[in-house]
Amino acid sequence: MNKNILFLEEIKTFVTSGLSLIEFQFTFNKSSEFIFKIARLMAENQYILTLEENIDAVIFDLLIMEEMAQTKTYYGALVTVAEEFELSETYIKCKIANYKSKQINYKFSA
């Protein structure tokens, strides 16, 4: 399992259990601000806690939208998120696109 997915799964476990996130800074070598930002996103968007697959794509997408709300362009937000996760912009963009293409699209015919 990739270290970023493991990181997100661990935060998910801590958020659902109501445990402290302080040790994460040392375990995953991430800033405490970044850790609490993701924990806050999960707490505010409870549906994330039910996800078994694509948790990383959902978090990437939410972080990009949050960055864009702070007057950043899509590309600027993408670069910021990629840097926080130490991933390439292309990887994140493809991960989000793949997740969104798999969402159920209901079409009714008469």
N, C-alpha and C positions, 0 to 999 in steps of 0.2 A: 504494500500500500504506500502510495506517495506520502511524503512527510507533511505536505499541506493538508491533505485529506485527513490524515491522522490528527493533525493539529485541530482541524474543525470538528472532527468527531469527539475529541477530548473536551473541547469547549462545550459542545452540545451536551455531553454527559454532565459536566459541571453545572451548566445552566439548569438542566432538568432536575438535578439533585440539590440545587441551591448551595453548592459548595463554593469555597473561596478560590479565586483565580490567581492569587498572588504567585504561586509556585511556577506558573506557566512562563513567566518572563525568563526564568533560568532554564527550564526544561527545553523550550522551543526557540530560545534566543530571539524573541520578538519583544517589541516595546510594550510596556503596560498599557499605554494609550490605545495601541492597535488591538490588543487582547480585549480590553473593555469595550472598544467600538464594536467588535464582532459579537461579544456577549450581549451588548445592548440591542444589536440588530436581531439576534435570536429571541431575546425576551420580548421585543416589540412585535415581532413577526412569528407568532407561535407555530404557524404551519411548518416552519423550517425544522422544528424539533421532531416532526413526524416523518421527515424525509429519510429514506434509507439510501437512495441513490441521488446523485447529482447535487449533493449539499454544497459542494464547492462551486458549481455553476450558479446556483441561486445566490450564494454569498457574494460571488464576483459581481453578479448583475446588480444586487442591492447596493454594494459599495460604489459601483460606477454611477448609479443613479444618485446616490448621496453626494458624491463628489461633483456631479454635474449641477446639483442644486446649489452648490457653492460657486456658481458662475464659471465652471470649467467646461471646456468643450468635451465631446465624447472622447476624442483622442487623448486629451490631457488627463481625463479621469481614468482612462484605460491604462495609461502609463503609470499613474500614481498607484493604482491597484496592483499592477504587475510588479512594480518595485517593492511594494509592501510584502508580496508573497514570493518575491525573488523568482518570478516566472516571466516568460516572454509575452508580449502583448498579443501576438498571434495565437498562442496557446489559449489564453483567456478568451479571446474573441471567438475562437472555434468552439471552445467548451460551452460558452453561452449559446451560440448559434445552434449547436447540436442539441442542447437541452430544450431550447424553444421549438425546434423542429419536431421534437417527439411529443410535445404537448398535444392533448386530444383536441381535434378540430371536428366538432359536430356539424354534419351537413344533413339537412333534411331534404328529402325529395317528395314530390307530390305524386 
